[in-house]
Amino acid sequence: MTPKQLNFHFPAEFEKQTALWLSWPHKEASWPGKLHTIYNPYSEFILRVASHQKVCINVADEQMREFALLSLYNSTYGKSVSGIGKLLDNVKFYFHPTNDAWCRDHGPAFLVNRDTREKAIVDWGYNAWGDKYPPYDLDDVIPTEIGKALGMPVFNPGIVMEGGSVEFNGKGTLLTTTACLLNKNRNPHLNQSEIEKYLIDFYGVEHILWLGDGIVGDDTDGHIDDITRFVNEDTVVTVVEENKSDENYQLLQENLDTLKTMRLETGKQVNIIELPMPKPVIWEDQRLPASYANFYISNENIIVPTFRDSNDEKALSILQDCFKTRKVVGIDSTDLIWGLGSFHCLSQQEPAV
């Protein structure tokens, strides 16, 4: 039986969580020449969340665990925290070797049963965004390894899917993009209606909404978590570009126009809040996928990437208005984004029951 038939569903990220899941970054090729610079903002991300919920980190071995602990202690934020040991009590390491750090996409999709409150995991296939960055054999088995470690049942749909390509309101609606899910480098044997059937059966949703393209520089072929995010069951924030000559302007306007026509599973129109884009972030002549939409929602904080940009404060203020019971925290992501992703791409939430 499918998860939906068993009454499992994928909770929204803004619902209560047990843990944040991460895979410790170690691949030099993902941040060429800059890997050493990312541990400071990454450590702040971990410690901010560990102040109020568990953080689970996949590491290859004891040596990587020791390096991770040292990075946390020696980070700028770590040194500013009195009683960092208490925070680290909330950090747990699992010896699960990975190829890369993008846990949103290779990590487990945690489901909750509406009847029994039992948790389960979906282990979608993973091919590093269309076989762009082999090898990915270690990443591909991470959900099943975590299922074994936690004693949770694991469902295997047998097709490729990534966590960053789907967004949920927790009430039955799933938001995604045609640019990613219909790309022939993922599941070339499936058409749109067949993919929708997998989404419904394995995420336990009822209603699929499709946007078009993702932002320029996104090597995932258009993940939704860089453009449009649910902040509650009937409201999204969506990024817009103010500069009409910017290459993101038209595609983000088209996404905005499409959102305005959309209805939720209730038939209600989607509430839309516009979020600015930072100015282009360029490194070594490459446009990077810098977006304020790539934030992580924890139980008490909203961790938002910032880019030393004049729109940083505006974006943080808009998001603070969206999450009145949580504290919005901006963390400099200028170095992190050289890896072509930020805090949401690096993370996966485990819901509470």
Secondary structure, DSSP 8 states (H G I E B T S, - for coil): --TTTTTEE---TTS-EEEEEEE----GGGSTTTHHHHHHHHHHHHHHHHTTSEEEEEESSHHHHHHHHHHHHHSHHHHH-TTHHHHHTTEEEEE---SSS-HHHHS-EEEEETTT--EEEE--B--HHHHTS---HHHHTHHHHHHHHHT--EE---SB--GGG-EE-SSSEEEEEHHHHT-TTT-TT--HHHHHHHHHHHH--SEEEEE----TT-TTSS-GGGTEEEEETTEEEEEE---TTSTTHHHHHHHHHHHHH-B-TTS-B-EEEEEE--S--EETTEE----TT--EE-SSEEEEEE-S-TTHHHHHHHHHHH-TTSEEEEEE-TTGGGGT--TTTTEEEEE--
